[in-house]
Amino acid sequence: MMSAVVQRLTFALIALCAYGAVAGEPAISVSPDPRMMLEEPSIQVSGAVPGGKVIVEASLADDGQQVWTSRGVFYADSEGRVDPGTLASVDGTYTGVDAFGLFWSMLPVPASELAASRYVDPAATAWPGAPVLGRSTVVSLTARLETRADSIDTVEVSVAHRVLFAAEDVVREEVAHEQLRGVMFSSPEDGPYPPVLVVSGSGGGAPESAARAIASEGFTALAIAHFNYPDRPKELVDIPLEYFGDAIAFLKAETGHEKVGLMGASRGGEAVLLIAATYPDEVSAVVSGVPANIVNSACCSPAMTYLHAWTYQGRPLPTFGLMEGTGFEELLGVSQKYGDGLVWFQRHMLMGMLTQDDTAPYLIPVENIQSPILLISGDDDGIWPSTPAADQVVKRLRARNYAYPVEHIKVTGGGHLASSAERMFVTSLIGSALVRHPLDTSVAFRMGGTPAENFHGARKAHVRKIEFLKTGGNDQP
């Protein structure tokens, strides 16, 4: 890729040759429109003078009416065109060639404040980590073009572009069956694939965004709610694994399939490994995102940290005692000490994850699973060391000659949302902003990862996740 300086000099020569020339009719377009969030956009700007400066800005107002904007600065090619998928942005909220750059690099400021925002530390602001969005949003794209080589004339053109976070034909249905609670997503275009049970992380509730993203790919998906949901416990404490067994039975009965896929991230990634190990005959494939390989304690207030998260047959599962001793309350309660606290937390997590005692009772018995397993981790995970944990799962399985496909996707530069592409539309702050836990606002943390790597790594992992759930890993690369 040519440097910005070389690129500018090249286009300056083009512009010199075209001095005084008038460009064609200025225009901007985006296709496809509408498009699914992870579908690559084609942004085309035309009508600039060859080598002329073109500034493209994108903006949206999220569901909370927060304005988000981005900017790319380009120099038009020899035909007076700009395509961010083939032409590098040399300045703005992102640089380089990136068809998605104007979307993932948005910041929660108006366009007039973008230039100053590059000097702001996100952790020192009250900026949100990501926009609040529903099933779709409208992004306005505006291009300001030089239409004469002498820069005398500039023209502004705009287009509105609709982005979908769920296929328009996906149907949402609330589930209240006996003790089960959750939300089912399905589509008239459902394929012949096993349904998927989607399990939430430490925030609880029904993981709707993840389930509807899966349903948009042709699956029936049940976003199961096991806590922090009406008629369910408030916190992740003493949750019977039998609850998930009942959810599997319900999903099989609703769809007529003999087995069910499992998908979860963070504490949900831990949960799906436990569920698959407990109900091995019922599971078609497991996707465990940013997981732990150990059984962790209850979550997430300080009062919960000395209790068990999971039970089976009326007894608590053996749980890694990372909450013992002093210091954990300080980690939970004092957000200003986030950095020191995280080091303490991750060190204790690693003690359990990397234990040399292969018989430690708190290790998840993944060898009991009888289905393909896909693990996704971020090597810059800001919450816990998901990459070492996933590595340990693979190591344990291989040592026992596991008979089913196992993959581990390590997202380089990815954070704790490496397996959650549906949450990655805007990633400029998602790894660095200070986030409050939804169940205990005294808990503050950063997800980790860098903006471009968070988006592109999660997108690539999502593509593999869908293939894996459809094929059971039998197309393993």
N, C-alpha and C positions, 0 to 999 in steps of 0.2 A: 504494500500500500504506500503511495507517495505521501510524503510529509505535507503538512498544511502549507509550509513555506513554498515548497516546490510546486504544489498544486496551485497556489495563488499566482506564482510567477508564470506558470504555464497559461493560466487563464488570462493573466494580464496581457500576455503576448497576443492571445486570441482577441481580446478586447481592443488592443491597439490596432490590429488589422481591421477590426470592424468599427473603428472610431466613427461616431456620428450615425451609425446604422440604427435603424428602428426595428425592434423585435416584432414577432408575430403577436397575435391576440393573446394576452395573458390569461391563464386558466390554472385551476388546481382541481384535482379529483382524487378520490380514494376508492379503491375496490378491493375485495367485494364489499358491497354495502347493502344491507348490514352484514357484519361478519362476526363469527365467534371470536372471543377474546384471544385465543391462542392461534387463530388462523392468521397467516402472515399477510399484512396489508401491503398494497401497492399504492404509494402516494406519488402522484405525478404532478409536477409543476412545469408549465411551459410558458413561452412568450417572453422570457428574459433575454437580454442581450448576451451573446456568448461571452463567458468569463465574468458576467455581471454578478454582483452580490445579491443573494436571495436569502431573506430571513423568513423562516417558517415557524409559526407558533401554534401550539395546541392548547385548548382550554376546555374545562368542564366545570359544572357546578354539581357537587355530589348531593346525596339525599339529605344531608344536613346543611345544604346551601353553602358549603365551603368551596371556594374557587381554587382550582388547581391549574397550573399552567406550565408549559415547557417551551423551549426554544432551540432551534438548530440554525446554524449559519453556514451557508453553502456558497459556492461559486459555480454558476451554471456551466454546463458542458458546451461543446462546440456547436450544439444545436439549440442552445438556450434553454435546456431542460435541467430539472433537478429531480432525482429519484433517490430518496434516502436509503433505499435498499442496495444501491450501487455506487452512490456518491457520498463521500465523507462529510459529516458536519465538522467544521473546524473550530467552532466555539458554541457557547450556549449551555444548556443543562446537560448535554452529553456531547461527546466527540467520537468520530469514527463512522464507519459504514454500519448502519443498523436500521432495518425496516421498522423495528418496534421502538426505536430510541425516543421518539417524540411522545410515546405513551408511558413507558416505564419511568422516564426521567422527570415527570411532572412534580412540581413543588406546590405547597399550599399557600401561594402568594399570587397576587395579580401580576400581569405581565410587566407592569411598571416597576415592580420590585425584584424582578428576576436577576438583574445585574448585581444588585447588592447582596442577594441571598447566597451567592457563592462564598461569601466571607463569614457566613453564620454557622455556628456549631449547632446542629439539630438537637443535641442533648441539652443545650442551654436554652432552648425555646419551648414554647407550649405547642409546637407543631404536632399535629396528629401523625401517626405512623403511616396511615393509608387512607384513601377516601372511603366514605361510607356509600356503598352502592348496592342496588338490588339486582334484578334480573337483566337490566340493560342500562346503558347510559349513552348520551349524545355528546360527542367531542366536536368542538368547532376548530377547524384548521384554517389559518390565515397565512398567506404568503405575501411578502412585500418584495417586489422585483424591480431591479434596474432595467429599464427598457431602452436606454441609450447608453452607449459606451462611455459617454462623458459624465454619467451619473446625474444628469440634469433631471431626468424624468424617472419617477418611481410610481408603481401602480400596486394597489392592494386588491387581492382576490381571496375569497373565502368559500368554504364548503362545510356542511354539517355531515358528520359521520356517526352512524349508530353502531355501537359495540354491544354484543350479546354475551351474557355470562351463563345463559342456559338456552338451549334450543327452544324456539318459540312454541313447539308442539309438546314440550315436556309438561306433564300433568303432576300437580302437587296434591297429595291427599294426607290429611292428618290421621295418625293411627292411635287408637285407644282400644286395645284388645286385651281384656282381662288386666293383668298388671303392666303389660307392655305399653310404652309411650314412644312416639317418634313421628317421623314424616316420611311418607313413601313418594318416590318420584318414578315416573314411567313415561314411555313415549309410544305413540302408535307405530313407530319404526323400531320397536324393541327387536333385537336380534335373537339368535338362538343361544344366547350366552347365559351361564348361571347368574342368578341375581347376586347382588353384592350387599352385605351388611357393613355399614359405615359407622365407625365408633369414634366418638369425640375424644379430645384431649382433656387437659386439666380444667378447662373452662366449662366443661359439661354441656348441657343442652343437647339439641338435635343438630348435628353437623350438616346443615342443609346445603351450604355452598359446595361442599365436597360431593354430596350425594347427587345434587342436580347436575354437576359437571360430569359425573359418571353416567347418569341417565341420558345426558345429551349425546353420549357415544353409543347408545343402543342397549343399555342395561336397565333392568329394574333395580332401584337402589333404595334401601331403607336406612334413613338417618336415625339410628336408635338413640334414645335419650335414657341414660342410666342414672344421671343425677343433674341437679340444677335445672329442673324442668317441672312443670305442674304434675302433681301426684307422684313425684320421685324425690329421693333424698336431696337435701340441699348441697351436700358435699360428697366428695369421693371417699367414702368410708364404709367398710363392710358391705361392699356390693357383691352379691352372690354371682358366681360365674354361671349358675343355672339360669339367671335372667337372660343371658346371651344365648344359652341353649334353647330357651323358649322362643327367642327372636328368630333363631335359625329355623326352628320347626314352623313358625308362623310364615316365614318367607318362602319356605319350601311348599307349604300348603297353598299359598297365594299364587305361586307361579308354576307349580307342577314340576319343578326341578328336583333332582335327587340330592344335589349339593349346592352350597352357597359359597361365594367368594367373600373374603374378609379384607377390610381396608381401614387403617387408622394411622394417626400420626401422634408423636410425642407420647403422652400417657395412653393414647389410643393405639400407638404402635406397640407399646408394651402389652396392652390388653389383647390385641388380635393374636399375638404370639401365645398368650396364655389360653385364649379361647380355642385356638387351633390345636393346642397340645391337649386340651381337655375333651374336645369333640372331634377327634381326627377323622372319623368316618363321614363327617357331615360337611367337610370343607373341600372346595375345588381348588382354591389358590389363596395365598396370603400376600398382601402388600402391606409391609410394616415400614412406616415412614419415621425418620429420626428416632429410632426406638431406644429402649433400654434392654439389656439382656438380663436384667435383674428385676425382682419384684420389689417395687418401691412402696413406701408408706402412704397413708391417707393424705389428702390434699384438700384445701391449700392454705388454710389459716394456721397460725402457730399452734392452736389447740389440737389440730388434726395430725400434726407431724409425729405424734407418738402412738398413733392408731394404725390399724390395718386398712388397706384399700380394698382388698379382695378376700372373699371366702369361697369355700367349696364344701358341699355336704355339711354345712353348719360350722365349719372350722376355718379360722383365718389361715391364709397362705403364709408360709415362712417369708419374712420380709427383711430386706437389708436394712440394718440399723444405722442409716446415715444421720438420723436425727439425735443420736445419743451425744452426751457431752455438752459443752458450752459452745456458743458461737452461732448456732442456727437461728435463734431468735433475733440476733443482731442482723443476720442476713435478711430475714424476712421483714423486719420492721424499719430498717434505716436505709432508705433508697439512696441516700447520699453516699453510702459506703458500698454501692453496687459493685464496683470493681474488686475491692478486697473480698467482699462476700462471695462473688462468683468464683474467684480462685478457690476459696475455702470449699464451696459447694462442689465444684467440679473435681477437686482433689479427693473429696470423700466419695463421690460417685465413682471415680476411677478405681478407688480401693476395692469397691465391690465388683465393678465390671471386669477388671483385670486380675481378679484373684487367681492364684495358682492352685487353689483348692477346687478341683473339678467336681467335687461332691458337695460343695456349699449348697445348703438347702434353699437359699434365696435365688439361685440361678434358675432362669426359666428353662424347663425341660423341653427345649425345642426339638430334641430328637424324637419326641412322641408325636410330632406332627407327621401327617401322611399326605402331604400335598406340596406342590411347588411353592417356593418362598421368594419374594422379591423384597429386598431391603434397600431403602433410599436414605442417605445421610448427607449432611452438610459438613465439610471439614472446617468450617468456621462457625459452627453451631454455638450460639451465645448462651444457651440454656443448660445443656448438658452434653457430654462428649459422645454424640450419636455415632460418629464414624468408628471409634474404638469399640463401641458396644456392638455395632453391626458386624465388625470384623470378628469379634468374639463369637457371635452366633454362627458365622460361616465356619470358623475354626472348630467349634464344638460339633457341628454337623459333619464336617469332613472327617473328623477323628472317629466318628461313629459310622462311616460309610453310608451316609444318608442317601436314600434311593431315588430322591426326587430332585428336579432342577432347583438350583439355588443361585441367585444373582445378588450382587451388591453394587448399586450405583452410588458412587461417591461424587457429590457435586462439589467441584473445586471452587472455592470462594462462596459456597452456599451456606446459609444460616439454618436456623431452626425451622424455617418454612420451606426447606428444599424439596419436600414431597407434596407441597400444597400449592400447585400452580394456579388453582382457582382463586387464590388470594394474592396473586402476583401481578395484577394489572399495572399497578404503580409501585415500583420498588425503590424509588429514590431515597426513602427514609425508613423503609420497613426493617432494615437491619440495624440502623444506628439510633433511631428514636427511642427514648425511654418510654416503655410501655408499662401500664399498671395492670395487675392481674384482675380479671373480671370479678373474682370472688373475694379478693382481699386487696384493696387499693394501696395498702402499705407495702405490698410486694411490687418492686420495680425491676425491670430487666430490659436487656436489648436482645433481639432475636439473632443478630450476627449476620455476616455475609456482606458482600458488596453489591451495589445496585444492579449492574449489568449481569453479573454472575448469578445473582438470586433469580432474576427473571429467566435468563436463557437456560440455566441449569435446571430450574424447576420445570420449564416447558419441555425440555428434552426428556426429563424423567417422567413427565406426565404421558408423553407419547408411548414410552416403554411400558408404563403402568397399564395403559389401555390394552396394548398388544398382549401383555402378560395375562391379564384377566380374561381376555378372549381365548387365548390359546393354551393357558395353563403352563406357560413357559416352554412349550414344545417347539417354539420357533427360536429358541435361545441362540443368540449370535455367537 
